[in-house]
Amino acid sequence: MGQRQSPLEKLAMSLNMRGQVHPQFWSGKKVFLTGHTGFKGGWLTVWLSSMGAKVTGFSLAPNTTPNLFEAAGVAALCKQSHIGDIRNLDDLRNAMQLASPDIVIHMAAQPLVRYSYANPVETYATNVMGTVHVLEAIRSCSCVKAAVMVTTDKCYENKEWVWGYRESEPMGGYDPYSNSKGCAELVTASYRQSFFSEKEYAKHGVAIASARAGNVIGGGDWSADRLIPDAIAAFESGLPLMIRNPLATRPWQHVLEPLSGYLVLAQALYEQGIAFNGAWNFGPNDADARSVQEVIELLINQWGSAASWQQDGQPAPHEAHFLKLDCSKARQELAWNARWSLEKAIEAIVQWQGVFQSSGDVSSVMREQIQAYEHSHKSD
Ligand SMILES: NC(=O)c1ccc[n+]([C@@H]2O[C@H](COP(=O)([O-])OP(=O)(O)OC[C@H]3O[C@@H](n4cnc5c(N)ncnc54)[C@H](O)[C@@H]3O)[C@@H](O)[C@H]2O)c1
């Protein structure tokens, strides 16, 4: 188990530091993280390890070159880094039992909409059965006290309306990716009721929540079909960026925003248990639900050399046009707030990219950005 806290420390935490990530909480905690070879997982491993957490990662090998896992030396920051497949229950269960974690954060997924149209079976197998397997593995580990299951804002039935979605709204998802994440939410809710019920909490001792965030941006993302990686690749090769839906509006946020939400939520689940069970939205402030065109124009302004975009007239599969989250619950009950504006997020990406291009130490710049994020206030 992690370092014990005195009752006084616990009180200080609950009174003074709501809504903040507490390094003293994470120091010595054993965290089982799926998806550590990916974009969000790489950032989270850097953050957790900088606070002294003992991270066991479990994921497939990175599937792009370059990738954040290698660029930031993520394996070396883990206590154990397993290259494994969450579709294989036995391997996953063995790795989790070996790690005997206090906290599980499940982020591994097939996360791309376009890829899900081409590979629906793989997408459902990873995102739905993978989630079942993570929950099964938790059932076999008596040490786990808290689990955060990461899904997406796309899990909601999208009504293309102007209001933000609340956690209580129906699950849906048009394309296989979005729908598989809606299914993963239902799986988590079913396991919580069936095997980790609130009535039986004294017996099983596990609190479980799911976390839904929007489009995430930050340094170190090389995924296919994502706006910022596509833009940087185009700008670096001197070509205009081709944009499919310039008017599509998304809740853009720097990767540190949802990660801080997951950490604050995990702290609350661990410290206060089932009171924090359920679903949580972690989106940006309303002002940062902006069109693709606006985001790209901000990036072009900060890029510094010739960069441009053009509309791509090619037919594209259906994607949601308007989507935003209502984050009142996280603000009210977890005191979590988005801190960085879109402008600040883009500035951080350009800084990260500059360090990467000059073969600098990207894990250091990540730690600096994490510190700057922690010291910033609401929407700097
Ligand atoms: N990036 C975003 O904009 C965004 C937005 C909302 C939600 N999310 C969610 O956040 C999570 C992380 O996304 P990301 O952007 O870091 O994606 P990513 O593609 O960079 O990383 C995905 C991770 O999952 C792992 N993975 C995939 N299939 C696996 C399998 N079968 N077994 C084991 N590991 C497997 C990969 O190896 C990788 O570590 C995902 O659950 C995604 O759906 C991402």
The ligand as a Tripos MOL2 file, in Angstrom:
@<TRIPOS>MOLECULE
LIG
   44    48     1     0     0
SMALL
NO_CHARGES

@<TRIPOS>ATOM
      1 N1         -6.8280   11.9130  -27.3940 N.am      1 LIG1
      2 C1         -8.0700   12.3430  -27.3310 C.2       1 LIG1
      3 O1         -8.4250   13.3860  -27.9190 O.2       1 LIG1
      4 C2         -9.0880   11.5860  -26.5140 C.ar      1 LIG1
      5 C3        -10.3530   12.1810  -26.3090 C.ar      1 LIG1
      6 C4        -11.2850   11.5210  -25.5270 C.ar      1 LIG1
      7 C5        -10.9650   10.2920  -24.9610 C.ar      1 LIG1
      8 N2         -9.7490    9.7200  -25.1910 N.ar      1 LIG1
      9 C6         -9.4820    8.4070  -24.5630 C.3       1 LIG1
     10 O2         -8.2810    8.4870  -23.7980 O.3       1 LIG1
     11 C7         -7.6100    7.2310  -23.8370 C.3       1 LIG1
     12 C8         -6.1750    7.4160  -24.3100 C.3       1 LIG1
     13 O3         -6.1900    7.9710  -25.6150 O.3       1 LIG1
     14 P1         -4.8740    8.4510  -26.3530 P.3       1 LIG1
     15 O4         -5.2140    9.6870  -27.0610 O.co2     1 LIG1
     16 O5         -3.7430    8.4500  -25.4200 O.co2     1 LIG1
     17 O6         -4.7070    7.2840  -27.4480 O.3       1 LIG1
     18 P2         -3.3880    6.5850  -27.9850 P.3       1 LIG1
     19 O7         -3.7700    5.8880  -29.2450 O.co2     1 LIG1
     20 O8         -2.2420    7.5130  -28.0080 O.co2     1 LIG1
     21 O9         -3.0950    5.4850  -26.8830 O.3       1 LIG1
     22 C9         -3.8790    4.3240  -26.7760 C.3       1 LIG1
     23 C10        -3.1900    3.3760  -25.8210 C.3       1 LIG1
     24 O10        -3.9910    2.1940  -25.7320 O.3       1 LIG1
     25 C11        -3.1440    1.0680  -25.9730 C.3       1 LIG1
     26 N3         -3.9020   -0.0280  -26.5660 N.ar      1 LIG1
     27 C12        -4.6820   -0.0110  -27.6710 C.ar      1 LIG1
     28 N4         -5.1950   -1.2440  -27.8830 N.ar      1 LIG1
     29 C13        -4.7360   -2.0300  -26.8770 C.ar      1 LIG1
     30 C14        -4.8970   -3.3950  -26.5400 C.ar      1 LIG1
     31 N5         -5.6610   -4.2210  -27.2620 N.pl3     1 LIG1
     32 N6         -4.2500   -3.8680  -25.4330 N.ar      1 LIG1
     33 C15        -3.4500   -3.0650  -24.6860 C.ar      1 LIG1
     34 N7         -3.2600   -1.7750  -24.9650 N.ar      1 LIG1
     35 C16        -3.8960   -1.2660  -26.0450 C.ar      1 LIG1
     36 C17        -2.0780    1.5820  -26.9160 C.3       1 LIG1
     37 O11        -0.9670    0.6900  -26.9280 O.3       1 LIG1
     38 C18        -1.8070    2.9280  -26.2950 C.3       1 LIG1
     39 O12        -0.9720    2.7740  -25.1720 O.3       1 LIG1
     40 C19        -8.4500    6.3210  -24.7270 C.3       1 LIG1
     41 O13        -9.3010    5.5580  -23.8940 O.3       1 LIG1
     42 C20        -9.2490    7.2960  -25.5750 C.3       1 LIG1
     43 O14       -10.4410    6.7320  -26.0460 O.3       1 LIG1
     44 C21        -8.7980   10.3460  -25.9530 C.ar      1 LIG1
@<TRIPOS>BOND
     1     1     2 1
     2     2     3 2
     3     2     4 1
     4     4     5 ar
     5     4    44 ar
     6     5     6 ar
     7     6     7 ar
     8     7     8 ar
     9     8     9 1
    10     8    44 ar
    11     9    10 1
    12     9    42 1
    13    10    11 1
    14    11    12 1
    15    11    40 1
    16    12    13 1
    17    13    14 1
    18    14    15 2
    19    14    16 1
    20    14    17 1
    21    17    18 1
    22    18    19 2
    23    18    20 1
    24    18    21 1
    25    21    22 1
    26    22    23 1
    27    23    24 1
    28    23    38 1
    29    24    25 1
    30    25    26 1
    31    25    36 1
    32    26    27 ar
    33    26    35 ar
    34    27    28 ar
    35    28    29 ar
    36    29    30 ar
    37    29    35 ar
    38    30    31 1
    39    30    32 ar
    40    32    33 ar
    41    33    34 ar
    42    34    35 ar
    43    36    37 1
    44    36    38 1
    45    38    39 1
    46    40    41 1
    47    40    42 1
    48    42    43 1
@<TRIPOS>SUBSTRUCTURE
     1 LIG1         1 GROUP 0 **** ****
